[in-house]
Amino acid sequence: SGEMDAILKAQGLTEGTVAERFAAIGARDGMRYPNTDEAKAEMLVDLNAQVDEIMARAGDWFDTLPAQQVEVRRIPVYEQDSSPGGYYSAAPLDGSRPGIFWINLKNTADWPKHTLKTLTYHEAVPGHHFQRSLERSAGLPLIRTMLGYSEFSEGWALYAEQVASEMGMYADDPMGDLARLQSELFRAARLVVDTGLHHKQWSREQAIEYMAGVTGDTRDSVTREVERYAVWPGQACAYKLGMLKINELRNKAEEALGPDFDIREFHDEVLLTGAMPLPVLDRKISAWIKEKQGA
C-alpha cells in the first residue's frame, strides 16, 4: 500500500484511499476496452503481444525455456459466469495444442488496461506456462506431471510477477507497476478473507464488502473470488505462502553462493523437477546449495 501510495501521489492523486485512487485510474477515459466483441478481440491481440515481448527477454533469466508455445484465449461464454478472472491450461502430452492462458471477458471493466501485464506474467510467461511446460518436458514419471500443489504452482506464478518486474517489464510503465503492486495487495486481502470466512464466520456479503474496499477491484470480480474461497478453503492462501518460500530460498542461495549464484540456474533448480510440497523444495534447494559450495 505504501509503494502504491507513492506512485499515485506522483500521478497527482492524493485524495482518498489507495483502493479508491486505484479504481479511479481504471475508470479514466481510454483505460478500459469497450465491452464489445470487437474490443475483446483487440484485447486478445494485445495480450498475445505481451507474451511475445517478455519471451524476448526470458533467456537472460532462464536457462531452460519451454518448447511449447502459449496462447491467450477467451473463456467460453457458457463458462464465464462460474469462472475466475483467468487461468492456465497446460499443453497436452501429445502436443496437439499449445498451453492456453484463458481470460474471463464477461465484462471488460474488470480488466483496466494497466492491469493486464501482471495477469499475463502470472498465467502465462514466466508464470504457469513456464512451470507446467518445463515440468512436462523434464522426463518425470507421468504421475509427477499430473499431481498438483497449489503452494508450489501458485507460489511460482506470484513470484513470476516479481521476476517480470526485475526483468524491466515495468521500467517505463508506472501504471503497470501500480497494478503489479495492487496484485500483491489482492493476495494479501485473500489471506484476510479466507480466514474471515472459514474461521471468523464472516458472511458472503461481509467478505465481498471488505475485499472490494481494500483492493479497488470491481464488485463483480470480487464476488466471483469470494465464492471461490467459500468452496475451496485455504487455496487462496497458498499463493503468498509459496512466493515467500521461493524468495526465502533464493535469498539463502544468493547469500551462500555470492558471485557464484546464477539466477538462471536457480530457476532451473526450482522448475525442472516438477511441483512438490514446500518442505521438499526447501530440502532440494538446500542440497543444491551445498553441492555448489562443494564444487
QUITAGI-V148876 format. One record per pair of residues at least 4 apart in sequence whose C-alpha atoms are under 6 Angstrom apart, sorted by the first residue. I is the first residue (numbers start at 1). GAP is how many residues later the second one is. Records with the same first field share a line. If there is no record, write none. Layout:
# QUITAGI-V148876
I = GAP ; GAP
This chain:
# QUITAGI-V148876
4 = 174
8 = 5
9 = 4 ; 5
16 = 4
19 = 195 ; 196 ; 197
20 = 196
23 = 193
26 = 5 ; 86
31 = 81 ; 82
32 = 80 ; 81
33 = 6
34 = 5
35 = 73
48 = 24
61 = 203
62 = 202
63 = 201
66 = 67 ; 68
69 = 29
70 = 28 ; 29 ; 30
71 = 29
72 = 28 ; 29 ; 30
73 = 29
74 = 28 ; 29
75 = 27 ; 28 ; 29
80 = 24
85 = 18 ; 19
86 = 16 ; 17 ; 18
87 = 14 ; 15
88 = 12 ; 13 ; 14 ; 35
89 = 10 ; 11
90 = 9
91 = 6 ; 7 ; 8
101 = 22 ; 23
114 = 61 ; 62
115 = 64
118 = 62
120 = 4
121 = 4 ; 5 ; 6 ; 40
122 = 5 ; 35 ; 39
123 = 4 ; 5
124 = 4 ; 5
125 = 4
126 = 4 ; 34
127 = 30 ; 33
128 = 4 ; 29
129 = 4
130 = 4
131 = 140
134 = 138
135 = 137 ; 139
136 = 9
138 = 134
150 = 4 ; 88
151 = 4 ; 87 ; 88 ; 91
152 = 4 ; 90 ; 123
154 = 85
155 = 84 ; 87 ; 88
156 = 4
159 = 84
164 = 5
165 = 4 ; 5
170 = 7
186 = 29
190 = 4
191 = 46
192 = 4
193 = 14
195 = 4
196 = 4 ; 6
197 = 4 ; 5
208 = 15
211 = 4
212 = 4 ; 5
219 = 4
229 = 4
238 = 4
253 = 4
254 = 4 ; 7
257 = 4
268 = 4
